[in-house]
Every structure is written in C-alpha cells, then in structure tokens.
C-alpha cells in the first residue's frame, strides 16, 4: 500500500480506496459525489484543514455550532462556503473519529445531524446549480458515507501495524460492528468465526 501512496497522487490513492469500499458495501453513488468524497479525503489528509483554530499555539477544531452560527449571519455565497466546511468536517470526523466522538459531550449522532443538515441546506441554496444534486446526495446518504469513511479508516489503521489493529479491535469489541469485524478478519487479526453475539 505504501508504494501506491509514493507512486501516485493522494487523490488516486483515495479514489482506489473509496471505489473499493463503496463496492464492498454495495453503496450506489453518483460518480460526481464519489469524486467529491475523494477530494474531501485528499483535502483533509493534512491536519491544517481539519484543525483551523489556534489557541496558545495549539490547533483545535472549530465547534460545529460556531460554524453554524457564523453561516446564519452570512450572505448566500459565504453561507454556502461555511456550510460546506461544516458538512465536510462533520462527515470526516464522524467517519474517521467515531470512537473518540463517543467520549465527548456531543457524540457522533450530533456530527451526523449537523453535517446532513449543512449539505441539505446547501442543496436548497444552490438549487439552480449543477452541484445541487451532489449536496442532495450527500444529505440523503450521509450515514452511509460515514460508514464508508469508517471502513476506510479501519483499513488504514489495520495496515499501519499492531497499534492500529488494537484500536480497530477495541472499537469492534465495544460496538460489535460487522464491517470492523470483516476488516479485522481480512487483516488476519481475527479468525473467520463470529466472536461477538448480535
């Protein structure tokens, strides 16, 4: 896998991952929406995109409620940009950091609701735009896309070695998520028999 990252671009790498997981999960996505998700992953691959606020030299993620409040104050074009940031941060966070969001005051469901609503509002605001359909699909399939990103994150953690495998195993043992179990089986961490009850 590392040769792929070194040999190709980050977008090519994420394109292959997204295509693979979408196929595995039997998700139906318009090509332009899949392209949007690939670009989102490539953009958020660096911490600077996700963590925007500096406090005492530390970068922090801006609260979703603050982004939403800002969007309410803005004109249409700025509102769309801010809502896109809100939707993208929500999707990326809920997909890649779901386990850690469970330990916060607001959990992954909050991120999903905020992201889904942000994309839905963009679809309404840009109704005449060609991208309206993309944001509508992001709104309608938000939870499904969270699952897609969650599996991509789990596959990356398992491929990174024992520490990553332990993190995926811990998430799976708490949640019983069948997709995480499949990733663990494919990576050789678990045998092929079901270990947790439904």
KOLROSE-894475 format. One record per residue: residue number from 1; residue in three letters; x negated, y negated, z negated of N, C-alpha, C in turn. Coordinates in steps of 0.05 Angstrom, whole numbers, plus 5000, padded with zeros to 4 digits. Layout:
<recs>
{rec NUM, ALA, {X, Y, Z}, {X, Y, Z}, {X, Y, Z}}
...
</recs>
This chain:
<recs>
{rec 1, UNK, {4984, 5024, 5000}, {5000, 5000, 5000}, {4983, 4975, 5000}}
{rec 2, UNK, {4960, 4975, 4986}, {4943, 4951, 4985}, {4932, 4944, 5012}}
{rec 3, UNK, {4927, 4965, 5029}, {4917, 4959, 5056}, {4938, 4943, 5072}}
{rec 4, UNK, {4963, 4950, 5067}, {4985, 4935, 5081}, {4985, 4906, 5073}}
{rec 5, UNK, {4981, 4900, 5048}, {4981, 4872, 5039}, {4956, 4858, 5051}}
{rec 6, UNK, {4934, 4871, 5051}, {4910, 4859, 5061}, {4910, 4856, 5092}}
{rec 7, UNK, {4922, 4876, 5105}, {4922, 4876, 5134}, {4944, 4859, 5147}}
{rec 8, UNK, {4966, 4855, 5133}, {4988, 4840, 5144}, {4995, 4816, 5127}}
{rec 9, UNK, {5014, 4801, 5136}, {5023, 4778, 5120}, {5041, 4787, 5097}}
{rec 10, UNK, {5045, 4769, 5079}, {5062, 4774, 5056}, {5091, 4779, 5066}}
{rec 11, UNK, {5099, 4763, 5086}, {5126, 4767, 5097}, {5130, 4794, 5110}}
{rec 12, UNK, {5109, 4803, 5124}, {5110, 4830, 5136}, {5112, 4852, 5115}}
{rec 13, UNK, {5097, 4848, 5094}, {5098, 4867, 5071}, {5126, 4868, 5059}}
{rec 14, UNK, {5137, 4845, 5053}, {5164, 4845, 5041}, {5185, 4854, 5061}}
{rec 15, UNK, {5181, 4848, 5086}, {5201, 4858, 5106}, {5202, 4888, 5106}}
{rec 16, UNK, {5180, 4901, 5105}, {5180, 4931, 5104}, {5193, 4941, 5078}}
{rec 17, UNK, {5186, 4928, 5056}, {5198, 4936, 5030}, {5228, 4933, 5030}}
{rec 18, UNK, {5238, 4909, 5039}, {5266, 4904, 5039}, {5281, 4923, 5058}}
{rec 19, UNK, {5270, 4927, 5082}, {5283, 4946, 5100}, {5285, 4974, 5089}}
{rec 20, UNK, {5263, 4983, 5076}, {5263, 5009, 5064}, {5284, 5012, 5042}}
{rec 21, UNK, {5284, 4993, 5023}, {5303, 4995, 5001}, {5332, 4991, 5009}}
{rec 22, UNK, {5337, 4973, 5028}, {5364, 4969, 5038}, {5373, 4995, 5051}}
{rec 23, UNK, {5356, 5008, 5066}, {5363, 5033, 5078}, {5369, 5055, 5057}}
{rec 24, UNK, {5351, 5057, 5037}, {5354, 5077, 5016}, {5381, 5073, 5001}}
{rec 25, UNK, {5388, 5048, 4996}, {5412, 5042, 4981}, {5437, 5040, 4998}}
{rec 26, UNK, {5433, 5043, 5024}, {5455, 5042, 5044}, {5470, 5016, 5042}}
{rec 27, UNK, {5455, 4994, 5041}, {5466, 4967, 5040}, {5469, 4957, 5068}}
{rec 28, UNK, {5491, 4945, 5074}, {5495, 4933, 5100}, {5491, 4903, 5097}}
{rec 29, UNK, {5470, 4893, 5111}, {5464, 4864, 5110}, {5461, 4854, 5139}}
{rec 30, UNK, {5470, 4830, 5143}, {5465, 4817, 5169}, {5435, 4812, 5171}}
{rec 31, UNK, {5424, 4813, 5195}, {5395, 4810, 5199}, {5385, 4784, 5188}}
{rec 32, UNK, {5400, 4763, 5191}, {5392, 4736, 5182}, {5391, 4735, 5152}}
{rec 33, UNK, {5409, 4749, 5138}, {5409, 4750, 5109}, {5386, 4766, 5099}}
{rec 34, UNK, {5380, 4788, 5112}, {5356, 4803, 5105}, {5331, 4786, 5108}}
{rec 35, UNK, {5329, 4771, 5130}, {5307, 4753, 5134}, {5305, 4732, 5112}}
{rec 36, UNK, {5328, 4722, 5103}, {5329, 4702, 5081}, {5317, 4715, 5056}}
{rec 37, UNK, {5324, 4740, 5049}, {5314, 4753, 5025}, {5284, 4758, 5028}}
{rec 38, UNK, {5275, 4766, 5051}, {5246, 4769, 5056}, {5231, 4743, 5051}}
{rec 39, UNK, {5241, 4721, 5062}, {5228, 4695, 5057}, {5229, 4687, 5028}}
{rec 40, UNK, {5251, 4693, 5014}, {5252, 4687, 4986}, {5230, 4701, 4971}}
{rec 41, UNK, {5227, 4727, 4976}, {5206, 4743, 4963}, {5179, 4732, 4968}}
{rec 42, UNK, {5173, 4725, 4993}, {5147, 4714, 5000}, {5142, 4687, 4986}}
{rec 43, UNK, {5163, 4670, 4985}, {5160, 4644, 4971}, {5156, 4648, 4941}}
{rec 44, UNK, {5170, 4666, 4929}, {5169, 4669, 4900}, {5146, 4688, 4891}}
{rec 45, UNK, {5130, 4697, 4910}, {5107, 4714, 4903}, {5086, 4699, 4886}}
{rec 46, UNK, {5087, 4672, 4887}, {5069, 4657, 4871}, {5084, 4644, 4848}}
{rec 47, UNK, {5072, 4642, 4825}, {5085, 4632, 4801}, {5094, 4603, 4804}}
{rec 48, UNK, {5080, 4588, 4821}, {5086, 4559, 4823}, {5114, 4554, 4833}}
{rec 49, UNK, {5125, 4572, 4849}, {5152, 4569, 4860}, {5173, 4574, 4838}}
{rec 50, UNK, {5168, 4594, 4822}, {5188, 4601, 4801}, {5186, 4583, 4777}}
{rec 51, UNK, {5162, 4577, 4768}, {5159, 4561, 4744}, {5153, 4532, 4753}}
{rec 52, UNK, {5172, 4515, 4749}, {5169, 4488, 4760}, {5164, 4466, 4740}}
{rec 53, UNK, {5169, 4471, 4715}, {5168, 4450, 4695}, {5143, 4454, 4677}}
{rec 54, UNK, {5127, 4433, 4674}, {5103, 4435, 4657}, {5108, 4422, 4630}}
{rec 55, UNK, {5103, 4437, 4609}, {5105, 4427, 4582}, {5079, 4433, 4568}}
{rec 56, UNK, {5064, 4413, 4559}, {5039, 4417, 4545}, {5020, 4434, 4561}}
{rec 57, UNK, {5019, 4430, 4587}, {5001, 4445, 4604}, {5012, 4473, 4612}}
{rec 58, UNK, {5034, 4481, 4601}, {5046, 4507, 4607}, {5068, 4504, 4627}}
{rec 59, UNK, {5070, 4522, 4645}, {5092, 4522, 4665}, {5115, 4538, 4654}}
{rec 60, UNK, {5139, 4527, 4657}, {5163, 4541, 4648}, {5184, 4540, 4670}}
{rec 61, UNK, {5202, 4559, 4668}, {5224, 4559, 4688}, {5245, 4539, 4678}}
{rec 62, UNK, {5254, 4523, 4697}, {5275, 4503, 4691}, {5301, 4518, 4686}}
{rec 63, UNK, {5315, 4510, 4665}, {5340, 4523, 4658}, {5361, 4521, 4681}}
{rec 64, UNK, {5375, 4542, 4685}, {5395, 4543, 4706}, {5416, 4521, 4702}}
{rec 65, UNK, {5424, 4517, 4677}, {5445, 4497, 4671}, {5435, 4469, 4678}}
{rec 66, UNK, {5409, 4464, 4675}, {5397, 4438, 4682}, {5398, 4434, 4712}}
{rec 67, UNK, {5391, 4455, 4727}, {5393, 4454, 4756}, {5422, 4449, 4765}}
{rec 68, UNK, {5441, 4463, 4753}, {5469, 4460, 4760}, {5478, 4431, 4754}}
{rec 69, UNK, {5471, 4421, 4731}, {5479, 4394, 4723}, {5467, 4373, 4743}}
{rec 70, UNK, {5442, 4377, 4751}, {5430, 4359, 4770}, {5445, 4360, 4797}}
{rec 71, UNK, {5452, 4384, 4805}, {5466, 4387, 4831}, {5493, 4372, 4830}}
{rec 72, UNK, {5506, 4372, 4808}, {5532, 4358, 4806}, {5529, 4328, 4810}}
{rec 73, UNK, {5505, 4317, 4804}, {5500, 4289, 4806}, {5491, 4280, 4834}}
{rec 74, UNK, {5485, 4299, 4851}, {5471, 4292, 4876}, {5490, 4290, 4900}}
{rec 75, UNK, {5480, 4276, 4921}, {5495, 4276, 4946}, {5494, 4303, 4959}}
{rec 76, UNK, {5509, 4307, 4980}, {5512, 4333, 4992}, {5486, 4348, 4999}}
{rec 77, UNK, {5468, 4334, 5014}, {5443, 4348, 5022}, {5425, 4355, 4999}}
{rec 78, UNK, {5422, 4337, 4980}, {5406, 4343, 4956}, {5420, 4365, 4939}}
{rec 79, UNK, {5446, 4364, 4938}, {5461, 4384, 4923}, {5456, 4412, 4935}}
{rec 80, UNK, {5456, 4414, 4961}, {5451, 4440, 4974}, {5423, 4450, 4968}}
{rec 81, UNK, {5403, 4432, 4968}, {5376, 4440, 4962}, {5374, 4450, 4933}}
{rec 82, UNK, {5386, 4435, 4915}, {5385, 4443, 4886}, {5400, 4469, 4882}}
{rec 83, UNK, {5423, 4472, 4894}, {5439, 4497, 4891}, {5424, 4520, 4903}}
{rec 84, UNK, {5410, 4515, 4925}, {5394, 4537, 4937}, {5372, 4546, 4918}}
{rec 85, UNK, {5359, 4526, 4905}, {5338, 4533, 4885}, {5351, 4549, 4862}}
{rec 86, UNK, {5374, 4541, 4853}, {5388, 4554, 4832}, {5395, 4583, 4840}}
{rec 87, UNK, {5406, 4586, 4864}, {5413, 4613, 4873}, {5388, 4631, 4877}}
{rec 88, UNK, {5367, 4620, 4888}, {5343, 4635, 4893}, {5330, 4643, 4867}}
{rec 89, UNK, {5327, 4625, 4848}, {5315, 4631, 4822}, {5332, 4652, 4808}}
{rec 90, UNK, {5358, 4650, 4809}, {5376, 4669, 4796}, {5373, 4697, 4808}}
{rec 91, UNK, {5373, 4698, 4835}, {5370, 4724, 4848}, {5343, 4737, 4842}}
{rec 92, UNK, {5322, 4722, 4845}, {5296, 4732, 4840}, {5293, 4741, 4811}}
{rec 93, UNK, {5302, 4725, 4792}, {5299, 4731, 4764}, {5316, 4756, 4756}}
{rec 94, UNK, {5341, 4756, 4765}, {5358, 4779, 4758}, {5348, 4805, 4770}}
{rec 95, UNK, {5336, 4803, 4794}, {5326, 4827, 4807}, {5299, 4837, 4795}}
{rec 96, UNK, {5281, 4818, 4791}, {5254, 4826, 4782}, {5250, 4827, 4752}}
{rec 97, UNK, {5265, 4812, 4737}, {5261, 4810, 4708}, {5286, 4817, 4692}}
{rec 98, UNK, {5302, 4834, 4703}, {5327, 4842, 4690}, {5323, 4851, 4661}}
{rec 99, UNK, {5303, 4869, 4657}, {5298, 4880, 4630}, {5291, 4858, 4610}}
{rec 100, UNK, {5275, 4839, 4618}, {5267, 4817, 4600}, {5290, 4797, 4595}}
{rec 101, UNK, {5308, 4795, 4614}, {5331, 4777, 4611}, {5351, 4788, 4590}}
{rec 102, UNK, {5351, 4814, 4586}, {5368, 4826, 4565}, {5360, 4817, 4537}}
{rec 103, UNK, {5335, 4808, 4534}, {5326, 4799, 4508}, {5329, 4769, 4503}}
{rec 104, UNK, {5342, 4756, 4522}, {5346, 4726, 4520}, {5374, 4719, 4511}}
{rec 105, UNK, {5377, 4694, 4504}, {5403, 4684, 4496}, {5424, 4688, 4518}}
{rec 106, UNK, {5416, 4682, 4542}, {5433, 4687, 4565}, {5422, 4710, 4580}}
{rec 107, UNK, {5438, 4730, 4586}, {5429, 4755, 4598}, {5430, 4754, 4628}}
{rec 108, UNK, {5425, 4777, 4641}, {5425, 4779, 4670}, {5452, 4772, 4682}}
{rec 109, UNK, {5474, 4777, 4668}, {5500, 4771, 4679}, {5503, 4741, 4684}}
{rec 110, UNK, {5492, 4725, 4666}, {5493, 4696, 4669}, {5478, 4688, 4694}}
{rec 111, UNK, {5454, 4700, 4698}, {5438, 4694, 4722}, {5454, 4701, 4747}}
{rec 112, UNK, {5467, 4725, 4746}, {5482, 4733, 4770}, {5506, 4715, 4775}}
{rec 113, UNK, {5520, 4707, 4754}, {5543, 4689, 4758}, {5533, 4661, 4769}}
{rec 114, UNK, {5512, 4650, 4757}, {5503, 4624, 4766}, {5493, 4626, 4795}}
{rec 115, UNK, {5478, 4647, 4802}, {5468, 4650, 4829}, {5490, 4654, 4850}}
{rec 116, UNK, {5509, 4671, 4843}, {5531, 4677, 4860}, {5547, 4651, 4866}}
{rec 117, UNK, {5553, 4636, 4845}, {5568, 4611, 4847}, {5553, 4590, 4864}}
{rec 118, UNK, {5526, 4589, 4859}, {5510, 4570, 4875}, {5511, 4576, 4904}}
{rec 119, UNK, {5507, 4601, 4912}, {5509, 4608, 4940}, {5537, 4604, 4952}}
{rec 120, UNK, {5557, 4610, 4936}, {5585, 4605, 4945}, {5591, 4576, 4950}}
{rec 121, UNK, {5581, 4559, 4933}, {5585, 4530, 4936}, {5570, 4520, 4961}}
{rec 122, UNK, {5546, 4530, 4966}, {5531, 4523, 4990}, {5546, 4531, 5015}}
{rec 123, UNK, {5558, 4555, 5014}, {5573, 4565, 5037}, {5597, 4546, 5043}}
{rec 124, UNK, {5609, 4536, 5022}, {5632, 4517, 5025}, {5622, 4490, 5035}}
{rec 125, UNK, {5600, 4480, 5024}, {5589, 4454, 5032}, {5578, 4454, 5060}}
{rec 126, UNK, {5569, 4477, 5070}, {5557, 4478, 5096}, {5574, 4494, 5115}}
{rec 127, UNK, {5600, 4492, 5112}, {5620, 4508, 5127}, {5616, 4506, 5157}}
{rec 128, UNK, {5608, 4483, 5167}, {5605, 4480, 5196}, {5577, 4489, 5205}}
{rec 129, UNK, {5559, 4494, 5187}, {5532, 4502, 5193}, {5530, 4531, 5201}}
{rec 130, UNK, {5509, 4538, 5216}, {5504, 4565, 5224}, {5496, 4582, 5200}}
{rec 131, UNK, {5485, 4569, 5179}, {5476, 4584, 5155}, {5498, 4589, 5135}}
{rec 132, UNK, {5522, 4579, 5140}, {5544, 4584, 5122}, {5549, 4613, 5117}}
{rec 133, UNK, {5547, 4629, 5139}, {5552, 4658, 5137}, {5531, 4672, 5119}}
{rec 134, UNK, {5506, 4662, 5121}, {5485, 4673, 5104}, {5491, 4669, 5075}}
{rec 135, UNK, {5498, 4645, 5067}, {5504, 4638, 5039}, {5529, 4652, 5030}}
{rec 136, UNK, {5548, 4656, 5048}, {5572, 4671, 5041}, {5565, 4700, 5035}}
{rec 137, UNK, {5548, 4712, 5051}, {5540, 4740, 5046}, {5523, 4742, 5021}}
{rec 138, UNK, {5506, 4723, 5016}, {5490, 4722, 4991}, {5509, 4721, 4967}}
{rec 139, UNK, {5530, 4705, 4969}, {5550, 4703, 4948}, {5565, 4729, 4944}}
{rec 140, UNK, {5574, 4741, 4966}, {5590, 4765, 4964}, {5574, 4790, 4955}}
{rec 141, UNK, {5549, 4791, 4962}, {5533, 4815, 4957}, {5511, 4809, 4936}}
{rec 142, UNK, {5515, 4789, 4919}, {5494, 4781, 4900}, {5486, 4805, 4883}}
{rec 143, UNK, {5505, 4818, 4870}, {5498, 4841, 4853}, {5483, 4863, 4868}}
{rec 144, UNK, {5491, 4868, 4892}, {5478, 4889, 4908}, {5449, 4880, 4914}}
{rec 145, UNK, {5445, 4855, 4920}, {5418, 4845, 4925}, {5401, 4845, 4900}}
{rec 146, UNK, {5413, 4841, 4877}, {5398, 4844, 4852}, {5388, 4872, 4849}}
{rec 147, UNK, {5405, 4892, 4856}, {5396, 4920, 4855}, {5374, 4925, 4875}}
{rec 148, UNK, {5375, 4914, 4898}, {5354, 4917, 4918}, {5328, 4906, 4908}}
{rec 149, UNK, {5328, 4882, 4897}, {5304, 4870, 4886}, {5294, 4885, 4862}}
{rec 150, UNK, {5312, 4895, 4846}, {5304, 4911, 4822}, {5289, 4936, 4830}}
{rec 151, UNK, {5298, 4949, 4851}, {5284, 4973, 4861}, {5257, 4966, 4873}}
{rec 152, UNK, {5256, 4944, 4887}, {5230, 4935, 4898}, {5211, 4929, 4875}}
{rec 153, UNK, {5220, 4916, 4854}, {5203, 4910, 4831}, {5194, 4936, 4818}}
{rec 154, UNK, {5212, 4955, 4814}, {5205, 4981, 4802}, {5184, 4996, 4818}}
{rec 155, UNK, {5188, 4996, 4844}, {5169, 5010, 4862}, {5141, 4997, 4860}}
{rec 156, UNK, {5140, 4970, 4859}, {5115, 4956, 4855}, {5102, 4962, 4829}}
{rec 157, UNK, {5118, 4963, 4808}, {5106, 4969, 4781}, {5095, 4998, 4780}}
{rec 158, UNK, {5110, 5017, 4791}, {5100, 5044, 4791}, {5075, 5047, 4808}}
{rec 159, UNK, {5073, 5033, 4830}, {5050, 5034, 4847}, {5025, 5021, 4834}}
{rec 160, UNK, {5031, 5003, 4814}, {5008, 4988, 4802}, {4993, 5005, 4781}}
{rec 161, UNK, {5004, 5027, 4773}, {4989, 5044, 4755}, {5005, 5051, 4729}}
{rec 162, UNK, {4992, 5063, 4710}, {5005, 5073, 4686}, {5021, 5052, 4670}}
{rec 163, UNK, {5010, 5028, 4667}, {5024, 5007, 4652}, {5051, 5000, 4665}}
{rec 164, UNK, {5050, 4997, 4691}, {5075, 4991, 4706}, {5094, 5015, 4704}}
{rec 165, UNK, {5084, 5039, 4706}, {5101, 5062, 4704}, {5115, 5064, 4677}}
{rec 166, UNK, {5100, 5057, 4656}, {5112, 5057, 4629}, {5134, 5036, 4627}}
{rec 167, UNK, {5130, 5013, 4639}, {5151, 4992, 4639}, {5177, 5002, 4653}}
{rec 168, UNK, {5173, 5014, 4676}, {5196, 5025, 4691}, {5209, 5047, 4675}}
{rec 169, UNK, {5193, 5065, 4663}, {5204, 5086, 4646}, {5220, 5075, 4623}}
{rec 170, UNK, {5210, 5055, 4609}, {5224, 5043, 4587}, {5251, 5030, 4596}}
{rec 171, UNK, {5250, 5017, 4618}, {5275, 5005, 4629}, {5295, 5027, 4636}}
{rec 172, UNK, {5285, 5048, 4648}, {5303, 5070, 4655}, {5314, 5084, 4630}}
{rec 173, UNK, {5297, 5088, 4610}, {5307, 5102, 4586}, {5328, 5086, 4571}}
{rec 174, UNK, {5326, 5059, 4573}, {5346, 5042, 4560}, {5372, 5040, 4576}}
{rec 175, UNK, {5369, 5040, 4602}, {5393, 5035, 4620}, {5405, 5060, 4632}}
{rec 176, UNK, {5388, 5081, 4636}, {5398, 5104, 4650}, {5402, 5100, 4680}}
{rec 177, UNK, {5391, 5078, 4690}, {5395, 5070, 4718}, {5385, 5092, 4737}}
{rec 178, UNK, {5402, 5102, 4754}, {5395, 5124, 4772}, {5374, 5116, 4793}}
{rec 179, UNK, {5374, 5090, 4801}, {5354, 5081, 4820}, {5326, 5081, 4808}}
{rec 180, UNK, {5325, 5072, 4783}, {5299, 5072, 4769}, {5289, 5101, 4765}}
{rec 181, UNK, {5308, 5119, 4759}, {5301, 5147, 4756}, {5290, 5158, 4782}}
{rec 182, UNK, {5302, 5151, 4805}, {5293, 5161, 4831}, {5265, 5150, 4837}}
{rec 183, UNK, {5260, 5125, 4830}, {5233, 5113, 4833}, {5212, 5128, 4817}}
{rec 184, UNK, {5220, 5135, 4792}, {5202, 5150, 4774}, {5196, 5178, 4784}}
{rec 185, UNK, {5217, 5191, 4795}, {5213, 5217, 4806}, {5195, 5216, 4831}}
{rec 186, UNK, {5200, 5197, 4849}, {5184, 5194, 4873}, {5155, 5188, 4867}}
{rec 187, UNK, {5150, 5173, 4845}, {5123, 5166, 4838}, {5109, 5187, 4821}}
{rec 188, UNK, {5124, 5209, 4815}, {5112, 5232, 4801}, {5112, 5229, 4771}}
{rec 189, UNK, {5125, 5208, 4760}, {5126, 5204, 4731}, {5146, 5224, 4718}}
{rec 190, UNK, {5168, 5229, 4732}, {5188, 5248, 4722}, {5190, 5271, 4741}}
{rec 191, UNK, {5199, 5294, 4730}, {5205, 5317, 4747}, {5231, 5311, 4761}}
{rec 192, UNK, {5240, 5328, 4778}, {5265, 5324, 4794}, {5290, 5329, 4780}}
{rec 193, UNK, {5290, 5337, 4754}, {5315, 5343, 4740}, {5324, 5318, 4725}}
{rec 194, UNK, {5351, 5316, 4723}, {5362, 5293, 4709}, {5357, 5296, 4679}}
{rec 195, UNK, {5345, 5275, 4666}, {5338, 5276, 4638}, {5358, 5262, 4620}}
{rec 196, UNK, {5370, 5241, 4630}, {5389, 5226, 4613}, {5418, 5233, 4621}}
{rec 197, UNK, {5435, 5235, 4601}, {5464, 5241, 4607}, {5476, 5217, 4620}}
{rec 198, UNK, {5498, 5221, 4635}, {5512, 5199, 4648}, {5526, 5182, 4629}}
</recs>
